[in-house]
Amino acid sequence: MYAILSYFYFVLAVMLNTIVFILVRKADKLDSFRYVFFTYCATDVFFALAHAISLAYWAHLPHVILFFPTGPLAEVPRLIPIAFQLQSVAYVFVICLVCSTFLNRYRLMSR
């Protein structure tokens, strides 16, 4: 069930981000914030793809975090470490995007 939902969310993420990409491209009042939306769309699809490849479960133990791939590509030894690294990069990138969005909104409010 987890795999089916993850693949469904991947397809849903691609469809919704395509709609957002089209709507943002046509909007006139977004100016430089338009590129932040484009980056959000690309990062979301990138993260959904990395998650769909690995279907990672994780466990937090004292002093260690364990990741367990459960997807259909879990048996491919070279692909799973790359997918985990891509997921980690996507996590960090999303955090940076949230911070930049907050700073941009604060900048706009303090004008």
ZAFI-319927 format. One line per 4 residues: number of its first residue (from 1); their letters; for each residue x, y, z of N, C-alpha, C. Coordinates in nm, 3 decimals, always signed. Atoms other than C-alpha are relative to their C-alpha. Layout:
REM residues N
NUM) A) X Y Z X Y Z X Y Z; ...
This chain:
REM residues 111
1) MYAI) +0.082 -0.119 +0.000 +0.000 +0.000 +0.000 +0.087 +0.127 +0.000; -0.091 -0.114 -0.006 +0.289 +0.236 +0.082 +0.058 +0.031 -0.138; -0.056 -0.020 +0.134 +0.440 +0.184 -0.264 -0.103 +0.058 -0.094; +0.105 -0.050 +0.089 +0.110 +0.242 -0.441 -0.028 +0.147 +0.030
5) LSYF) +0.022 -0.141 -0.036 +0.052 +0.566 -0.248 +0.117 +0.088 -0.042; -0.117 -0.079 +0.039 +0.408 +0.684 -0.314 +0.002 +0.025 -0.150; +0.005 -0.019 +0.145 +0.372 +0.628 -0.688 -0.115 +0.092 -0.039; +0.112 -0.089 +0.025 +0.032 +0.797 -0.683 +0.038 +0.144 +0.032
9) YFVL) -0.043 -0.135 -0.037 +0.182 +1.097 -0.502 +0.101 +0.056 -0.099; -0.095 -0.047 +0.101 +0.462 +1.113 -0.758 -0.075 +0.051 -0.123; +0.078 -0.042 +0.117 +0.212 +1.129 -1.046 -0.078 +0.127 +0.033; +0.074 -0.119 -0.043 +0.002 +1.381 -0.851 +0.092 +0.121 +0.010
13) AVML) -0.096 -0.111 -0.010 +0.311 +1.594 -0.780 +0.038 +0.052 -0.137; -0.033 -0.044 +0.136 +0.402 +1.601 -1.148 -0.116 +0.079 -0.060; +0.116 -0.069 +0.057 +0.049 +1.699 -1.251 -0.023 +0.136 +0.065; +0.026 -0.127 -0.068 +0.001 +1.968 -0.986 +0.111 +0.102 -0.025
17) NTIV) -0.109 -0.094 +0.026 +0.345 +2.119 -1.040 +0.000 +0.048 -0.144; +0.016 -0.046 +0.138 +0.281 +2.133 -1.413 -0.105 +0.110 -0.007; +0.104 -0.104 -0.004 -0.038 +2.329 -1.345 +0.054 +0.128 +0.063; -0.058 -0.118 -0.066 +0.144 +2.562 -1.104 +0.101 +0.069 -0.091
21) FILV) -0.099 -0.056 +0.092 +0.426 +2.610 -1.356 -0.068 +0.081 -0.109; +0.072 -0.073 +0.106 +0.178 +2.711 -1.627 -0.064 +0.126 +0.055; +0.066 -0.118 -0.058 -0.015 +2.946 -1.397 +0.099 +0.108 +0.040; -0.100 -0.099 -0.042 +0.297 +3.113 -1.260 +0.063 +0.066 -0.122
25) RKAD) -0.060 -0.057 +0.120 +0.439 +3.159 -1.608 -0.089 +0.108 -0.061; +0.094 -0.097 +0.057 +0.124 +3.349 -1.712 -0.028 +0.119 +0.092; +0.029 -0.109 -0.095 +0.104 +3.567 -1.398 +0.092 +0.119 -0.026; -0.076 -0.122 +0.029 +0.217 +3.927 -1.436 +0.061 +0.064 +0.123
29) KLDS) -0.040 -0.075 -0.118 +0.260 +4.049 -1.078 +0.104 -0.070 +0.088; -0.091 +0.074 -0.087 +0.510 +3.793 -0.946 +0.144 +0.048 -0.007; -0.135 -0.052 +0.019 +0.830 +3.952 -1.081 +0.106 -0.104 +0.031; -0.112 +0.091 -0.029 +1.138 +3.787 -0.928 -0.044 -0.121 +0.082
33) FRYV) +0.048 +0.114 -0.079 +0.929 +3.561 -0.702 -0.043 -0.116 -0.090; +0.036 +0.102 +0.098 +0.833 +3.372 -1.018 +0.105 -0.111 -0.003; -0.107 +0.099 +0.005 +1.172 +3.199 -1.015 +0.003 -0.087 +0.126; +0.012 +0.082 -0.121 +1.118 +3.084 -0.657 -0.109 -0.105 -0.020
37) FFTY) +0.105 +0.098 +0.030 +0.793 +2.918 -0.769 +0.051 -0.108 -0.094; -0.056 +0.099 +0.092 +0.974 +2.751 -1.059 +0.094 -0.096 +0.073; -0.092 +0.084 -0.076 +1.239 +2.625 -0.819 -0.075 -0.093 +0.093; +0.085 +0.088 -0.082 +0.971 +2.493 -0.582 -0.055 -0.116 -0.084
41) CATD) +0.056 +0.105 +0.086 +0.811 +2.303 -0.871 +0.105 -0.104 -0.035; -0.105 +0.094 +0.038 +1.138 +2.150 -0.985 +0.047 -0.083 +0.119; -0.044 +0.072 -0.120 +1.243 +2.059 -0.631 -0.103 -0.102 +0.045; +0.105 +0.093 -0.041 +0.909 +1.898 -0.553 -0.002 -0.123 -0.090
45) VFFA) -0.002 +0.115 +0.091 +0.919 +1.679 -0.864 +0.127 -0.081 +0.020; -0.128 +0.068 -0.025 +1.285 +1.597 -0.797 -0.008 -0.086 +0.126; +0.013 +0.075 -0.125 +1.208 +1.491 -0.439 -0.096 -0.116 -0.016; +0.097 +0.108 +0.020 +0.902 +1.289 -0.543 +0.060 -0.113 -0.082
49) LAHA) -0.066 +0.103 +0.081 +1.111 +1.106 -0.804 +0.099 -0.080 +0.084; -0.098 +0.070 -0.084 +1.389 +1.025 -0.557 -0.070 -0.089 +0.102; +0.073 +0.082 -0.097 +1.135 +0.901 -0.305 -0.067 -0.119 -0.068; +0.064 +0.111 +0.071 +0.952 +0.691 -0.565 +0.101 -0.108 -0.037
53) ISLA) -0.103 +0.099 +0.032 +1.281 +0.522 -0.656 +0.035 -0.082 +0.123; -0.050 +0.072 -0.118 +1.385 +0.434 -0.302 -0.110 -0.053 +0.092; +0.106 +0.034 -0.096 +1.057 +0.417 -0.104 +0.060 -0.028 +0.137; -0.080 +0.019 -0.121 +1.263 +0.468 +0.207 -0.085 +0.001 +0.127
57) YWAH) +0.041 -0.001 -0.140 +1.159 +0.371 +0.555 +0.123 +0.037 +0.079; -0.117 -0.033 -0.081 +1.381 +0.506 +0.827 -0.031 -0.024 +0.146; +0.011 +0.023 -0.144 +1.445 +0.436 +1.190 +0.105 +0.084 +0.071; -0.092 -0.083 -0.077 +1.602 +0.669 +1.445 +0.037 -0.075 +0.127
61) LPHV) -0.053 +0.066 -0.119 +1.818 +0.495 +1.701 +0.097 +0.096 +0.068; -0.099 -0.089 -0.064 +2.056 +0.652 +1.954 +0.128 +0.007 -0.084; -0.123 -0.031 +0.073 +2.343 +0.809 +1.758 +0.002 -0.051 -0.144; +0.000 +0.047 +0.138 +2.235 +0.666 +1.421 -0.142 +0.008 -0.059
65) ILFF) +0.126 +0.004 +0.075 +1.962 +0.697 +1.159 +0.017 -0.105 -0.108; -0.007 +0.107 +0.098 +1.894 +0.391 +0.946 -0.106 +0.020 -0.107; +0.093 -0.008 +0.111 +1.734 +0.401 +0.603 -0.012 -0.139 -0.063; +0.024 +0.130 +0.062 +1.575 +0.094 +0.448 -0.074 +0.021 -0.131
69) PTGP) +0.072 -0.011 +0.126 +1.489 +0.093 +0.078 -0.098 -0.116 -0.014; +0.101 +0.104 +0.015 +1.169 -0.098 +0.008 -0.062 -0.001 -0.139; +0.059 -0.010 +0.132 +1.095 -0.004 -0.352 +0.041 -0.114 -0.092; -0.033 +0.105 +0.096 +1.114 -0.221 -0.660 +0.145 +0.005 -0.046
73) LAEV) -0.140 -0.013 +0.040 +1.462 -0.089 -0.731 +0.095 -0.016 +0.119; -0.083 +0.017 -0.120 +1.591 -0.176 -0.382 +0.112 -0.101 -0.020; -0.102 +0.103 +0.025 +1.791 -0.465 -0.526 +0.113 +0.051 -0.088; -0.105 -0.057 +0.084 +1.995 -0.237 -0.754 +0.100 +0.068 +0.093
77) PRLI) -0.090 -0.050 -0.105 +2.304 -0.177 -0.539 +0.056 +0.140 -0.026; -0.059 -0.132 +0.028 +2.433 +0.136 -0.715 -0.103 +0.112 -0.004; +0.103 -0.103 +0.014 +2.103 +0.317 -0.753 -0.052 +0.052 +0.134; +0.061 -0.038 -0.127 +1.976 +0.322 -0.394 +0.084 +0.103 +0.076
81) PIAF) -0.075 -0.107 -0.068 +2.269 +0.517 -0.239 -0.013 +0.135 -0.070; +0.018 -0.125 +0.074 +2.231 +0.774 -0.515 -0.137 +0.060 +0.029; +0.135 -0.049 -0.030 +1.857 +0.799 -0.451 -0.008 +0.058 +0.141; -0.003 -0.055 -0.136 +1.919 +0.849 -0.078 +0.071 +0.135 +0.003
85) QLQS) -0.071 -0.128 +0.005 +2.170 +1.124 -0.152 -0.086 +0.107 -0.066; +0.089 -0.096 +0.065 +1.924 +1.290 -0.389 -0.112 +0.045 +0.093; +0.102 -0.037 -0.098 +1.657 +1.278 -0.120 +0.057 +0.095 +0.105; -0.063 -0.087 -0.101 +1.897 +1.434 +0.131 +0.023 +0.140 -0.056
89) VAYV) -0.021 -0.130 +0.063 +1.989 +1.712 -0.111 -0.134 +0.072 -0.016; +0.132 -0.062 +0.015 +1.620 +1.773 -0.179 -0.052 +0.053 +0.133; +0.040 -0.049 -0.133 +1.549 +1.800 +0.197 +0.068 +0.134 +0.030; -0.076 -0.122 -0.029 +1.823 +2.062 +0.238 -0.046 +0.113 -0.091
93) FVIC) +0.041 -0.102 +0.095 +1.712 +2.246 -0.074 -0.138 +0.055 +0.036; +0.133 -0.047 -0.042 +1.350 +2.262 +0.047 +0.012 +0.092 +0.122; -0.021 -0.086 -0.118 +1.470 +2.405 +0.380 +0.052 +0.137 -0.043; -0.053 -0.127 +0.050 +1.669 +2.671 +0.195 -0.107 +0.080 -0.074
97) LVCS) +0.107 -0.070 +0.070 +1.369 +2.753 -0.024 -0.100 +0.061 +0.098; +0.092 -0.055 -0.100 +1.145 +2.798 +0.279 +0.061 +0.124 +0.065; -0.068 -0.117 -0.059 +1.403 +3.033 +0.434 +0.002 +0.117 -0.097; -0.005 -0.109 +0.097 +1.440 +3.233 +0.114 -0.139 +0.059 -0.024
101) TFLN) +0.136 -0.050 +0.013 +1.062 +3.260 +0.081 -0.036 +0.091 +0.117; +0.025 -0.082 -0.118 +1.037 +3.391 +0.436 +0.073 +0.134 -0.011; -0.077 -0.124 +0.013 +1.313 +3.645 +0.373 -0.058 +0.091 -0.108; +0.058 -0.081 +0.106 +1.152 +3.760 +0.050 -0.131 +0.064 +0.046
105) RYRL) +0.125 -0.058 -0.051 +0.813 +3.808 +0.218 +0.028 +0.109 +0.103; -0.036 -0.102 -0.098 +0.976 +3.998 +0.503 +0.051 +0.126 -0.071; -0.052 -0.114 +0.077 +1.158 +4.218 +0.251 -0.115 +0.077 -0.064; +0.113 -0.067 +0.063 +0.831 +4.291 +0.070 -0.087 +0.074 +0.102
109) MSR) +0.081 -0.065 -0.104 +0.649 +4.374 +0.395 +0.069 +0.123 +0.058; -0.071 -0.111 -0.063 +0.919 +4.610 +0.517 +0.032 +0.112 -0.098; -0.021 -0.110 +0.096 +0.918 +4.829 +0.207 -0.074 +0.123 +0.040
